[in-house]
Amino acid sequence: MRTDAWFGRLANQAAAHYRICGRSTYHFARAKLQHDPVYRLILTEALIPGAARIVDLGCGQALLATWLAAAQECYHAGRWNSICPVPARIASYRGIDRNPAEIHRARQALGDAVELDVGDAGSALLHGATLVVLLDVLHYLDYEAQRQLLGAVHAALPANGLLLLRVGDHAGGLRARASAWVDRQVLRLRGYGNSRLHSRSLADWLQLLTEVGFTTREIARQQSLAYANCVLRASPRAH
Ligand SMILES: C[S@@+](CC[C@H](N)C(=O)[O-])C[C@H]1O[C@@H](n2cnc3c(N)ncnc32)[C@H](O)[C@@H]1O
């Protein structure tokens, strides 16, 4: 089977968990898992270490958890694609989001298989995490809260722990403005009115991570007409 078709099938399998939530949630999950390049990247680049204890801050409807579960199912059913390394078996997943509707959808889809809590990323308990995930979340926090959260993540992670994040690169230009516009529409649709977003250029994100105590590696830049993002993997320097 061609690689695109194989990933499409995996996305369908993961999205099927959301059928119980209704058509729009299901179709959103399916479209996101099929077209957002970060999900493929997570498997092709083995971005999730084995036995990870994951805390996914701003998890939304926990697409990451369903994606990883579908990968495990597919691997154990003998339908794996050799373009990807063997998928990591995680030890635990805890998703936290401030939006109760997202957590409700995630619970409907995933049941008791994972831990899901409504809460603010800034005050989340990170104890025990070996992998903290922040995918497209940090710009929702104000600048000081971003620094404090990254500091808390650094303090909580063990020496071999990891922070996996994706940030927008708002260095300017049409793409950055389009991306900010899309983000503002999503906020309005989710009932957050005209809340401000707190974007940075990629250079600023990298500087902030360094200041907080991380050594950061760029994994991939992802861009379309409407956005410019970067997936980063950050390891804590010695505490
Ligand atoms: C663009 S979505 C990304 C969702 C998910 N990380 C993903 O990649 O599918 C941003 C999410 O961050 C959540 N969020 C924003 N600020 C937050 C905060 N302070 N604490 C917890 N969740 C937050 C929003 O409710 C939303 O679900």
Ligand as a Chemical Component Dictionary entry (heavy atoms), coordinates in Angstrom:
data_LIG
# 
_chem_comp.id                   LIG 
_chem_comp.type                 NON-POLYMER 
_chem_comp.pdbx_formal_charge   0 
_chem_comp.three_letter_code    LIG 
# 
loop_
_chem_comp_atom.comp_id 
_chem_comp_atom.atom_id 
_chem_comp_atom.alt_atom_id 
_chem_comp_atom.type_symbol 
_chem_comp_atom.charge 
_chem_comp_atom.model_Cartn_x 
_chem_comp_atom.model_Cartn_y 
_chem_comp_atom.model_Cartn_z 
_chem_comp_atom.pdbx_ordinal 
LIG C1  C1  C 0  -4.948 24.921 18.684 1  
LIG S1  S1  S 1  -5.587 23.920 19.945 2  
LIG C2  C2  C 0  -4.428 22.585 19.970 3  
LIG C3  C3  C 0  -5.000 21.344 20.555 4  
LIG C4  C4  C 0  -4.060 20.142 20.589 5  
LIG N1  N1  N 0  -2.819 20.460 21.264 6  
LIG C5  C5  C 0  -3.799 19.625 19.202 7  
LIG O1  O1  O 0  -2.700 19.829 18.692 8  
LIG O2  O2  O -1 -4.713 19.015 18.621 9  
LIG C6  C6  C 0  -5.146 24.805 21.414 10 
LIG C7  C7  C 0  -5.736 24.200 22.659 11 
LIG O3  O3  O 0  -5.126 24.812 23.791 12 
LIG C8  C8  C 0  -6.115 24.963 24.782 13 
LIG N2  N2  N 0  -5.641 25.996 25.723 14 
LIG C9  C9  C 0  -5.371 27.289 25.463 15 
LIG N3  N3  N 0  -4.922 27.906 26.563 16 
LIG C10 C10 C 0  -4.903 26.996 27.552 17 
LIG C11 C11 C 0  -4.533 27.026 28.926 18 
LIG N4  N4  N 0  -4.098 28.150 29.510 19 
LIG N5  N5  N 0  -4.642 25.887 29.648 20 
LIG C12 C12 C 0  -5.087 24.747 29.076 21 
LIG N6  N6  N 0  -5.460 24.656 27.772 22 
LIG C13 C13 C 0  -5.357 25.765 27.009 23 
LIG C14 C14 C 0  -7.356 25.346 24.017 24 
LIG O4  O4  O 0  -8.529 25.114 24.757 25 
LIG C15 C15 C 0  -7.230 24.429 22.800 26 
LIG O5  O5  O 0  -7.871 23.205 22.994 27 
# 
loop_
_chem_comp_bond.comp_id 
_chem_comp_bond.atom_id_1 
_chem_comp_bond.atom_id_2 
_chem_comp_bond.value_order 
_chem_comp_bond.pdbx_ordinal 
LIG C1  S1  SING 1  
LIG S1  C2  SING 2  
LIG S1  C6  SING 3  
LIG C2  C3  SING 4  
LIG C3  C4  SING 5  
LIG C4  N1  SING 6  
LIG C4  C5  SING 7  
LIG C5  O1  DOUB 8  
LIG C5  O2  SING 9  
LIG C6  C7  SING 10 
LIG C7  O3  SING 11 
LIG C7  C15 SING 12 
LIG O3  C8  SING 13 
LIG C8  N2  SING 14 
LIG C8  C14 SING 15 
LIG N2  C9  SING 16 
LIG N2  C13 SING 17 
LIG C9  N3  DOUB 18 
LIG N3  C10 SING 19 
LIG C10 C11 SING 20 
LIG C10 C13 DOUB 21 
LIG C11 N4  SING 22 
LIG C11 N5  DOUB 23 
LIG N5  C12 SING 24 
LIG C12 N6  DOUB 25 
LIG N6  C13 SING 26 
LIG C14 O4  SING 27 
LIG C14 C15 SING 28 
LIG C15 O5  SING 29 
# 
